[in-house]
């Protein structure tokens, strides 16, 4: 079933790319594996997937040792500063930097470990109180402040759009994130690139691709509904 679901998602990605006049290679599918058992991750791996996203540090630390070493792990959930030390060296990218204090903590731990960690600034485009992320009008200042920190490299922006039954309603948020990335990119800030736009999930990733997403985060569309214990 997981293999078939991935094939279905792939068809949807390709269709969205065609509509947007984009090359399929521009879009990275991150399989969101939160709450999922390792056997389901292995099925996705065997179907060719290599980018997996988790919301919790402890889930990455628990699953990673027993799964293939060429999996690229992405931290996509809210990151608490007291968990940063555990995460260093475990992921290819942290998608959810939403404050200068968090960026400073990541910087400090990265410097101690002698690594540079790619990060995205999380922006709350819809202004939802239930969501993390910096307001869009504060994103540039956070980028400027974080850009001088050692041990991190700002590679773009991330947003989580509202849950909706009508994906088209999220288009303004995705378009807005793309425009924000263009604006920030034009500032030519050292240690900052805006090449990554992490946006779009199971219900709306096609619209996100049409608006420029480079990384989409799909969980339910691949693994089914979340499992809570």
Secondary structure, 3 states (H helix, E strand, C coil): CHHHHHHHHHHHHHHHHHHHCCCHHHCEEEEECCCCCHHHHHHHHHCCCCEEEECCHHHHHHHHCCCCCCCEEEECCCCCHHHHHHHCCCCCEEEEECCHHHHHHHHHHHHHHCCCEEEEEEEECCCCCCCCCEEHHHHHHHHHHHHCCCCEEEEEEECCCCCCCCHHHHHHHHHHHHHHHHHHHCCCCCCEEEEEEECCCCCCHHHHHHCCCCEEEECHHHHCCCCCC
